[in-house]
């Protein structure tokens, strides 16, 4: 099966439509199947004790709530980004963080994701299942019991293994958890959402059978934002897609007796004259 590749723009657009469109175009040029942002209503999602905390930002001092609102796109902007992506030939969608965001995104796309931080919100999981044809969940920062309850409630089409440490050290990636997910939920597609430095372990996840892959993308890892450092730059995103496609070609045949391919037969012929 050809792996679906998601370019996770997340909040790396920093509230800029221009930057978000640049990242969407990059996702398309790199060969990704999807590009994704995060959609939330800050008044609902930001904890009360954090709302009035003052933050220093590139746009000056502001409360954490004001900062979070600055990163969000309006429904009109969401529609514009969906249409922009459709014209490029790539599917745009969002991770939904609250019930209002489910309602907004369901107007414009039939696919969505429950982020790791929200899989314990079973009301949200159920609402997203009812609203979208394709539902993805991520398993980061969750216990096995929490993962099981989420899956029981929303029966996701795709279960993504992830570790929500940003960035995640290799020894904590635990890629073989995908084997457990595949055995326990054989009807679901199993994916990998990576937050590690480098690309090698993402390639390994594909070789181990991940049929969906997600990596954060940025134009510059030195930009402002909590996710920039654990994102891949444009060159890295292109390498990820090319590497995944090469792995698929290299593993396309079922196990069996050794095959002799045309190039090798030609070499064999030249040496045995």
C-alpha positions as CSV (number, residue, x, y, z in Angstrom):
1,X,0.0,0.0,0.0
2,X,1.3,3.4,-0.9
3,X,1.8,5.5,2.3
4,X,-0.2,8.7,2.7
5,X,2.1,11.6,3.6
6,X,0.8,14.5,5.7
7,X,2.7,17.7,5.9
8,X,1.9,19.0,9.4
9,X,1.9,22.8,9.1
10,X,0.3,23.0,12.6
11,X,0.8,26.5,14.0
12,X,4.1,27.0,12.1
13,X,2.3,29.6,9.9
14,X,2.3,31.9,12.9
15,X,-1.1,33.3,11.9
16,X,0.1,34.4,8.4
17,X,-2.0,33.4,5.4
18,X,0.9,34.1,3.1
19,X,3.3,31.8,5.1
20,X,0.6,29.2,5.3
21,X,0.1,29.2,1.6
22,X,3.8,29.0,1.1
23,X,3.9,25.9,3.3
24,X,0.9,24.4,1.4
25,X,2.7,25.0,-1.9
26,X,5.8,23.4,-0.5
27,X,3.8,20.3,0.6
28,X,2.4,20.0,-2.9
29,X,5.9,20.4,-4.6
30,X,7.4,17.8,-2.2
31,X,4.8,15.3,-3.2
32,X,2.7,15.1,0.0
33,X,-0.9,13.9,-0.2
34,X,-2.2,16.2,2.6
35,X,-1.3,19.4,4.4
36,X,-2.8,20.1,7.8
37,X,-3.1,22.8,10.4
38,X,-4.5,22.9,13.9
39,X,-7.9,24.5,14.5
40,X,-9.1,25.6,17.9
41,X,-11.2,28.2,19.7
42,X,-8.7,29.7,22.2
43,X,-11.4,30.9,24.6
44,X,-12.3,27.2,25.0
45,X,-9.0,25.5,24.7
46,X,-6.6,27.8,26.7
47,X,-6.7,26.8,30.4
48,X,-8.1,29.6,32.7
49,X,-4.9,29.9,34.7
50,X,-2.9,30.6,31.5
51,X,-5.1,33.0,29.7
52,X,-3.8,36.2,31.4
53,X,-0.1,35.2,31.5
54,X,2.0,37.7,29.7
55,X,4.1,36.5,26.8
56,X,6.9,38.1,24.9
57,X,6.2,37.5,21.2
58,X,7.5,38.9,17.9
59,X,4.3,41.0,17.9
60,X,5.0,42.5,21.3
61,X,3.9,41.7,24.8
62,X,0.4,40.2,25.0
63,X,-1.5,37.7,27.1
64,X,-1.2,34.0,26.2
65,X,-4.9,34.1,25.2
66,X,-4.3,37.0,22.8
67,X,-1.2,35.2,21.4
68,X,-3.3,32.0,20.8
69,X,-6.0,34.1,19.1
70,X,-3.4,35.7,16.8
71,X,-2.4,32.3,15.5
72,X,-6.0,31.2,14.6
73,X,-7.6,31.6,11.1
74,X,-11.2,32.6,10.8
75,X,-13.7,30.5,9.0
76,X,-13.4,32.7,6.0
77,X,-9.7,32.2,5.9
78,X,-10.1,28.4,6.4
79,X,-12.4,28.3,3.3
80,X,-9.8,30.3,1.4
81,X,-7.0,27.8,2.3
82,X,-9.2,24.8,1.4
83,X,-9.9,26.3,-2.0
84,X,-6.3,27.3,-2.5
85,X,-5.1,23.7,-1.7
86,X,-7.8,22.2,-3.9
87,X,-6.6,24.3,-6.8
88,X,-3.1,23.0,-6.3
89,X,-4.2,19.4,-6.1
90,X,-3.5,18.7,-2.4
91,X,-6.0,18.0,0.4
92,X,-6.1,20.5,3.3
93,X,-7.5,19.6,6.7
94,X,-7.0,20.3,10.4
95,X,-6.6,18.7,13.8
96,X,-9.7,19.8,15.7
97,X,-9.3,20.8,19.4
98,X,-13.0,21.5,20.3
99,X,-16.6,21.0,19.2
100,X,-16.9,24.4,17.5
101,X,-13.8,23.6,15.4
102,X,-15.4,20.3,14.4
103,X,-18.4,22.1,13.1
104,X,-16.4,24.6,11.1
105,X,-14.0,22.1,9.5
106,X,-16.8,19.6,8.7
107,X,-18.2,22.3,6.3
108,X,-15.1,22.2,4.1
109,X,-13.4,18.8,4.4
110,X,-14.3,15.1,5.1
111,X,-11.1,14.2,6.9
112,X,-9.9,15.3,10.3
113,X,-7.6,14.3,13.2
114,X,-7.9,14.2,17.0
115,X,-4.5,15.4,18.3
116,X,-2.8,13.4,21.0
117,X,-3.6,15.9,23.7
118,X,-7.4,15.5,23.1
119,X,-7.9,11.7,22.8
120,X,-9.2,11.7,26.4
121,X,-12.0,14.1,25.4
122,X,-14.4,11.4,24.4
123,X,-17.2,13.9,23.6
124,X,-14.9,15.5,21.0
125,X,-13.8,12.1,19.7
126,X,-17.4,11.0,19.2
127,X,-18.4,14.3,17.5
128,X,-15.5,14.1,15.1
129,X,-16.4,10.5,14.2
130,X,-19.9,11.6,13.3
131,X,-18.7,14.6,11.4
132,X,-15.9,13.2,9.2
133,X,-15.7,10.3,6.8
134,X,-12.0,9.7,7.6
135,X,-10.9,10.1,11.2
136,X,-7.3,9.9,12.4
137,X,-6.2,9.8,16.1
138,X,-2.7,10.1,17.5
139,X,-1.6,8.2,20.6
140,X,1.1,10.5,22.1
141,X,1.1,11.4,25.8
142,X,-1.5,8.7,26.5
143,X,-1.7,5.6,28.5
144,X,-2.8,2.3,26.9
145,X,-6.1,2.5,28.7
146,X,-6.7,6.0,27.3
147,X,-5.9,4.8,23.8
148,X,-8.3,1.9,24.1
149,X,-11.2,4.1,25.4
150,X,-10.7,6.6,22.6
151,X,-10.7,3.9,19.9
152,X,-13.8,2.2,21.4
153,X,-15.6,5.5,21.2
154,X,-14.7,6.7,17.8
155,X,-13.5,3.7,15.8
156,X,-10.8,5.7,13.9
157,X,-9.8,4.9,10.4
158,X,-6.2,5.6,11.1
159,X,-4.3,5.2,14.4
160,X,-1.0,7.0,14.5
161,X,1.8,6.0,16.9
162,X,3.6,9.0,18.2
163,X,5.7,10.3,21.1
164,X,4.8,13.8,22.0
165,X,8.2,14.9,23.2
166,X,9.3,17.8,21.0
167,X,11.8,16.8,19.7
168,X,11.8,13.1,20.7
169,X,15.1,11.2,21.3
170,X,15.4,8.0,19.3
171,X,15.5,5.8,22.3
172,X,11.9,6.9,23.3
173,X,10.4,6.5,19.8
174,X,9.3,2.9,20.5
175,X,8.5,2.2,16.8
176,X,7.5,-1.4,17.5
177,X,4.4,-0.1,19.3
178,X,3.0,0.0,15.7
179,X,3.2,-3.8,15.7
180,X,1.0,-3.8,18.8
181,X,-1.5,-1.4,17.3
182,X,-1.7,-3.5,14.1
183,X,-2.3,-6.7,16.1
184,X,-4.9,-5.2,18.4
185,X,-6.9,-3.3,15.8
186,X,-6.3,-5.1,12.5
187,X,-9.1,-3.2,10.7
188,X,-7.5,0.2,11.2
189,X,-4.7,1.6,9.2
190,X,-1.6,2.2,11.3
191,X,0.5,5.4,10.9
192,X,3.4,7.3,12.4
193,X,3.6,10.9,13.4
194,X,7.2,11.9,14.1
195,X,8.7,14.7,16.1
196,X,12.3,13.6,16.1
197,X,15.4,15.2,14.7
198,X,16.4,13.7,11.3
199,X,14.6,11.5,8.8
200,X,16.1,8.0,9.3
201,X,13.6,6.8,11.9
202,X,10.7,8.0,9.9
203,X,12.0,5.9,7.0
204,X,12.2,3.0,9.4
205,X,8.5,3.4,10.4
206,X,7.5,3.1,6.7
207,X,9.7,0.0,6.3
208,X,7.9,-1.4,9.4
209,X,4.6,-1.0,7.8
210,X,3.3,2.5,8.6
211,X,0.7,3.4,5.9
212,X,0.3,7.0,7.0
213,X,3.2,9.3,7.8
214,X,3.1,12.8,9.3
215,X,5.9,15.2,10.0
216,X,5.9,18.9,11.0
217,X,7.2,21.2,8.3
218,X,8.6,24.7,8.5
219,X,10.3,27.2,6.2
220,X,13.0,27.8,8.8
221,X,13.6,25.9,12.1
222,X,14.8,29.2,13.7
223,X,11.5,30.9,13.3
224,X,9.4,31.8,16.3
225,X,7.1,29.0,17.5
226,X,7.0,26.0,19.8
227,X,7.0,23.4,17.0
228,X,9.7,24.9,14.7
229,X,12.7,23.1,16.2
230,X,11.1,19.6,15.8
231,X,10.0,20.3,12.2
232,X,11.7,19.5,8.9
233,X,12.8,22.2,6.5
234,X,11.8,22.2,2.8
235,X,14.7,20.1,1.8
236,X,13.9,17.6,4.5
237,X,10.3,17.3,3.4
238,X,11.3,16.6,-0.1
239,X,13.8,13.9,1.1
240,X,11.1,12.3,3.3
241,X,8.6,11.9,0.4
242,X,11.3,10.6,-2.0
243,X,12.7,8.3,0.6
244,X,9.3,6.8,1.4
245,X,8.6,6.2,-2.3
246,X,12.0,4.5,-2.7
247,X,11.2,2.2,0.3
248,X,7.9,1.3,-1.2
249,X,9.5,0.4,-4.5
250,X,12.2,-1.6,-2.7
251,X,9.6,-3.6,-0.7
252,X,6.9,-4.0,-3.4
253,X,7.3,-7.8,-3.9
254,X,5.8,-10.5,-1.7
255,X,8.3,-12.9,0.0
256,X,9.4,-15.7,-2.2
257,X,12.2,-17.3,-4.2
258,X,14.9,-15.0,-5.4
259,X,14.0,-12.9,-8.5
260,X,16.5,-12.0,-11.3
261,X,15.8,-8.6,-12.7
262,X,16.6,-7.3,-16.1
263,X,19.7,-5.2,-15.1
264,X,21.1,-8.1,-13.2
265,X,20.5,-10.6,-16.0
266,X,22.4,-8.2,-18.4
267,X,25.3,-8.2,-16.0
268,X,25.2,-11.9,-15.6
269,X,25.2,-12.4,-19.4
270,X,28.2,-10.1,-19.9
271,X,30.3,-12.0,-17.3
272,X,29.4,-15.5,-18.6
273,X,30.2,-15.1,-22.3
